[in-house]
């Protein structure tokens, strides 16, 4: 891995956001006029109505690692070669029947025969090679490139219609996992720009998109796999969680996502782990946060159990690490830092006696609407830090403002405590530590060469050795860096109509597969 990868990934990430925003504005200008729409979202046994917190900014498949895009696109409109099982973490065949590491730097994928795109064209290795090259090697600012892949280009080749090879600059033991983030599109897709309504191999295709109103997917009659039960899915969006919940309770929708326990879903609410972990990230290159004792005091000041119980209403678990239980590298033996306000105050007093400027104002930054009860959580932490003897000021920002402090280059305006919420979609700790714990990670304030070397060593391993190495890296973060005060592994709430059978899992927030949803009034086995 290039030492500059994380910083350059941050640049690519910001480019992807800018490109997405530009594309959205363009689509709004050129897209369907909602005033002229005569589409209906009336209830029908064959139609699934879903309400989201926001309209997808794009349906571009190479941006499907954006949560608001992926929840509609991934495994519905488009599909990858390889798919990760959210329950087991195993990689499973999708548009590739098999794959193997045929040499140190080369992975070979065998393409599933008999697959067609929704426009009727045949899917083969040429499309797979094109899709990977477009997502990873192009300059169109794909989010999957910044999130999953590094700086070095891949060499992709269609050996024959049923075989595609991917060559990496150095051996990459988790390339198939990375490839699982690349959605397949036909070679006719624009290679120089992002697309508004993609063509894919999935069980659904885009029917219509009334911008600002609704988005409809209809069953793809040429789909190669099992026929999904619902003929159509209609997505709408409402900002307020209570409104989304009410739409389900009032039979205006069958599913509503990203709810909090206070949003009123009642008996229709289904809680599930959502892969998100909340934490305070500490700017340890600015006094007083550059003193380890102050960072340790902040960690001791966080009442994790109290926050989960009182504010999250039990929907979560106190966290001892930045990854959840479904991620390679998670260590179930780690215990959260105990809540010890006396110890916190003693550490602050000791640092003050040594001349550390503990009275210097520390900015505690949160993002409005980041998760349910974010304001109350921030206020509880500020109060605890004040009691420990620190001078902390709360600043709540919108997404654009908070993102300035989330990714490099960071503003020169510290010291800062930043509330983060990290969801590892990929299922491997590498995607966490590269971003948040490397000395040059694009969401990391600092690190050490020694810790970076341990990360490098873990990333070269596979199987149990990889699990053990990453577990050790994560376990030692508090002693080697203590950049974070972990708070909670979060649960989400989905409102679900009794008419629908669906079991959400840890991937639901990023990838909500319509094919897994069936009507409760039918026998799913028939």
C-alpha positions, -999 to +999 in steps of 0.1 A: +000+000+000+013+034-009+020+056+022+001+084+006-029+062-001-052+075+027-046+111+019-052+106-018-083+086-010-096+116+008-090+137-023-109+112-044-137+110-018-142+147-019-141+146-057-168+119-057-190+141-034-185+171-057-192+150-088-223+136-072-236+170-063-230+183-098-247+153-113-277+158-090-281+194-100-279+184-136-304+157-132-328+181-115-325+204-144-328+178-171-349+151-155-386+144-153-409+172-143-428+163-112-455+187-122-463+167-153-462+133-134-493+112-135-477+083-117-495+068-087-481+053-055-514+038-044-514+006-025-513-027-045-505-062-034-478-064-060-462-031-051-438-025-022-437+011-009-405+022+008-399+056+025-362+068+029-348+097+048-335+113+016-337+111-022-308+091-037-283+117-050-275+094-079-282+059-092-247+056-106-235+021-098-199+031-091-213+053-063-232+024-047-210+025-017-228+058-008-255+046+016-283+066+000-274+052-034-266+017-025-298+011-006-317+014-039-291+002-065-271-026-050-284-061-058-316-046-070-307-028-103-271-040-106-251-069-092-214-076-084-193-106-094-190-116-058-213-109-029-206-108+008-230-126+031-239-101+058-247-128+084-216-150+079-191-126+063-184-152+036-180-143+000-205-160-023-209-163-060-230-138-079-222-130-115-190-149-111-194-186-104-159-190-090-126-171-084-090-180-075-057-164-070-039-179-101-006-162-092+008-138-066-007-107-082-034-122-104-070-132-095-091-150-121-129-148-121-151-173-140-183-156-154-217-171-148-232-180-182-267-172-193-269-138-177-284-108-195-288-071-188-323-056-184-319-043-220-316-078-233-278-077-240-257-106-229-234-102-199-199-116-203-162-110-193-159-079-215-186-062-195-170-073-162-136-060-173-152-027-184-171-023-152-140-028-130-119-005-152-146+022-152-150+021-114-113+019-104-091+032-132-112+061-146-112+098-136-150+101-132-147+102-094-163+069-084-170+067-046-161+030-047-126+039-059-119+062-029-135+039-003-124+005-015-094+007-038-061+025-036-040+047-058-024+020-080-044+011-111-056-025-117-049-043-150-081-059-160-085-083-190-112-103-206-093-135-215-124-150-232-162-145-228-162-165-196-130-154-179-117-121-165-084-115-148-074-087-124-038-080-118-027-059-089+008-042-084+014-063-053-003-094-039-037-085-026-053-113-004-087-095-002-091-084-038-124-105-042-138-086-012-129-053-029-144-065-062-177-073-044-182-035-043-180-031-081-215-033-097-216-047-132-228-025-161-227-031-199-199-018-221-224+006-237-224+026-204-207+060-206-171+056-196-164+093-194-192+104-171-217+091-145-251+078-156-285+089-143-304+056-147-282+026-151-287-007-169-279-038-148-284-075-144-304-073-112-340-085-105-353-049-110-349-021-135-356+016-133-392+023-143-394+061-137-378+087-115-399+118-106-372+139-090-383+152-056-413+129-055-407+092-061-386+066-078-400+034-092-383+001-099-401-026-118-394-063-121-368-072-147-384-099-168-351-110-182-336-117-148-313-148-147-322-157-111-353-164-091-383-142-098-388-117-069-423-117-054-430-079-057-436-066-093-427-031-083-410-010-056-418+027-051-394+048-031-403+081-015-384+102+010-392+122+041-367+139+063-384+134+097-382+100+112-416+104+129-431+111+095-416+080+079-428+059+108-463+073+105-464+065+069-461+028+078-485+029+107-510+048+085-506+022+056-490+048+033-459+026+030-448-009+038-412-001+049-395+030+065-358+031+072-333+049+096-357+054+125-350+061+161-367+046+191-386+078+196-401+080+161-433+062+170-431+029+150-445+010+180-450-027+174-441-022+137-406-013+146-378-039+141-344-033+156-313-046+140-275-040+142-265-016+115-227-019+114-224+017+127-201+025+157-201+060+173-170+074+188-152+107+197-122+113+176-096+134+194-072+159+178-041+148+196-017+172+179-032+202+197-029+210+234-044+200+257-054+169+237-018+162+228-013+150+264-021+113+267-036+118+302-062+142+288-073+118+261-074+090+287-095+113+310-120+119+281-123+082+276-130+076+313-156+104+312-179+087+287-208+069+304-214+044+276-239+022+294-259+053+305-260+067+270-271+034+255-297+028+282-312+063+287-307+079+253-307+050+228-333+031+248-312+000+248-308+000+210-270-006+210-241-019+230-212+000+247-182-002+224-146-011+230-134-008+194-143+009+161-157-022+143-187-043+150-190-080+156-195-089+119-161-075+109-129-094+104-107-082+133-134-077+159-123-089+193-152-101+215-129-102+245-123-064+245-142-046+272-153-009+270-134+016+291-152+019+324-170+051+333-149+065+361-154+103+366-131+103+396-102+089+377-109+113+348-108+143+372-076+131+388-059+127+354-069+162+344-056+176+377-023+158+373-018+172+338-027+207+350-001+204+377+025+196+350+016+228+330-008+213+305-033+241+295-065+222+305-085+255+305-080+259+268-113+257+249-119+224+232-145+223+204-169+194+206-183+190+171-214+170+161-235+167+130-272+176+132-292+144+126-262+122+126-280+096+147-311+096+170-305+116+202-272+131+189-278+164+206-285+148+240-255+126+236-232+155+229-247+174+258-241+145+282-205+142+271-199+179+274-213+179+310-191+149+320-160+166+305-167+198+323-170+180+356-136+164+349-121+199+346-120+205+309-134+235+290-156+221+262-178+240+238-205+223+217-208+231+179-235+214+159-230+215+121-247+204+090-232+177+069-211+200+047-197+218+078-189+186+097-172+170+067-145+196+068-134+181+101-141+145+091-116+141+062-081+155+053-070+182+050-084+193+084-089+230+092-063+246+114-089+253+141-083+229+170-083+214+195-113+194+183-133+165+196-154+152+166-183+129+170-180+103+143-202+073+132-183+047+113-200+018+094-177-007+078-196-020+048-168-042+036-166-065+066-128-063+071-109-042+096-085-030+069-112-006+056-114+009+091-077+012+102-066+025+068-090+054+071-090+061+109-058+049+124-029+053+099-007+083+105-018+096+071-053+081+071-078+104+054-101+103+085-072+101+111-057+129+130-025+112+138-006+079+142+029+064+145+052+046+121+053+016+144+015+013+144+014+018+106+038-011+103+016-033+123-013-024+101+008-032+070+017-066+084-019-075+092-031-066+057-008-092+041-024-120+060-055-142+054-078-164+074-073-168+111-040-151+110-056-120+096-083-120+122-058-124+150-035-097+137-063-071+132-078-079+166-044-072+182-041-039+162-075-028+174-069-039+210-037-019+212-051+014+198-059+028+232-023+023+244-005+032+212-027+061+200-058+067+221-072+087+193-108+076+201-132+073+229-155+046+216-192+050+225-216+024+211-222-002+184-255+011+172-288-005+163-312+009+138-350+006+136-370-003+105-407+001+105-423-028+087-459-034+077-474-067+089-481-074+052-444-079+045-419-107+054-384-093+057-356-098+082-332-069+082-295-075+089-263-056+093-262-047+056-297-034+054-287+003+059-264+000+029-281-026+007-318-034+010-325-063-013-360-063-026-357-100-037-356-109+000-390-094+007-422-114+004-459-109+011-470-122+045-503-134+029-485-159+006-465-190+012-429-180+005-420-216-002-446-220-029 
